[in-house]
């Protein structure tokens, strides 16, 4: 049996980190990752802002194949996940977030306001998803046919499925 690739999930939510709101996005992302053959620990939940960057840095130290964040991609004053993610990215994959925004906008016009990033941090694929369960579902639906090819490319196996 092929060993599972490692994955990490970071949730940016000041309310969930404070315990005043139950995060639904982390479990949804973790379940999706598991269904796609990834081993993932429980999501790390941190308040919006600098704590997101610190959590991303800690997650990347373990060199997971995939790191997905949720939350902090909007226009609120404390939404800073893209700014906290950008310093870690070595390459950008704008087509992925463009496709996610487009898929979401088909039913929710405000999906185009998400400022999430996608790219690579070394051999880790990194993706910022919105903080809503619907935005997460839309993003993961776009990612489903791509994720194994992305990981194969980053591993250097050039698996052209």
N, C-alpha and C positions, 0 to 999 in steps of 0.2 A: 504494500500500500504506500502511495506517495505521501510524504509528510505534509501536513497542513502548512500553508504559508501563514506567517504571523500578521496580525492587523491590530491597529489601535484606534480608539474612538475618543475624541475630546468634545465635550458639550460646553458651549459658552452660554451660560444662563445665570444671571445674578440671582433671580428668584429661585431656581432649582438648587443652586449652590447653598442658598440660605435655608432651604427646606420648606419654602412657602408655596412651591409649585412642583408637581411631580413631572419629571422629564419623561416624555414618550419617545423622543427621537433616538436617544442612546440605545434602548432595547430594540427598536426597529432596525437601526443600522447594524447592531451586533447580530441580530437574527439573519439579516440579509447576507452579511459577511460569512456567517457560519454556513448558510445555504449554498454559498459560492465557494466553499472549501477553505475558509480561513479560520485560524484559531484566534480568538479575540477574548481578552479579559473584559471585565465590566468597564463601561464608559467612565472616564474621568470627567467629573462635573466641576467647573470652575466659574467664578464670576466673570462677566465681560471685562475686557481691558487687558492690562499687562499679565494677569494670571493666565490668560489664554496662550500668550507667547511662551511663558514658562512651561506650561503643560505640553505644548507642542515640542519644545526643546527636550523635555524629559522623555516623551514618547519616542522621538527620533533617536535618542541614545540607544534604544533597543533594536534599531534598524528593522522596523517592520516592513513588510512588502507594501502595505497600504496604511495610510493614516487619513481618517475621515473626521472632519469637524462638523458640528452643527450649531448654528446660532451666531449672532453677532455680525451678520452680513448685510444688515439693512442700513437705514439712514439715521437711526436714533443716535443721540450724542455719545452713548457708550458702546455702540456697535463698532468694534475695532478688529474683528477676526482677520479680515484681509490684510490689514496693516501689521498684525502680529504674525501672520503666516509668511508674508513676502520675504523677510530677511532669510528664511530657511530655504527658499526655492532656488534651485540651480537652473531649472528650465521651466518655462511656462507652457501650459497646454490650454490656450484660450478657447479652442474649438469645443472643448468639453463643457465649459461653463456657458458658452453661447448656446449649445444644444439644450442644456438644462433650462436656461431662462426661456428659450423658445418653447420647449415642451410645457413648461408651467404657464406661460402666457396664453396658451391655447384655451385655458379655462379660467385662469386668474391673471388679469392684466397687470397687477402689481408685481408679478414674478420678475418682470424686467428690472425691478429696482434692486434685486439681490446683487451684491458686489463681490460674491465669492470668487475664489481663485482655484485653479487646478494647475498642478505642475509636479515636478520631481524635486526631491531633496536627496541627492545621491541616487541610491537605487530604490528609494521609497516613493510611491505615488501618493500625492497629497491632494485632498479635495475638501473645499469648504462648501457645505450645504446650508440652506436656510434653517432657521430654528423652528419651523412648523412641520408637523407630521406630513402634511400634504406636499410641502416643498421637498422634504426628505424622500417621500415616495416617488415624486417626479424625477428627482436627481438620480436615485438608485435605478429607476427604470431605464434612464439613458445610459447609465454605467454598465448595466447587466451584460450587453453584448460586447463590451470593450475590456472589462476588467482583466480577464485572463490574458488577452493579447498585450495589454499594457504591462502586466507583471512579467510575461515572457520576454518582452523587449528589454525591460529593465534588468532582467537576470542575464541577458545576453544570449538567450536561446533562439531568438528571432522566430518564434513559433507563429507562422502566418496562417492562422485558422480562418 
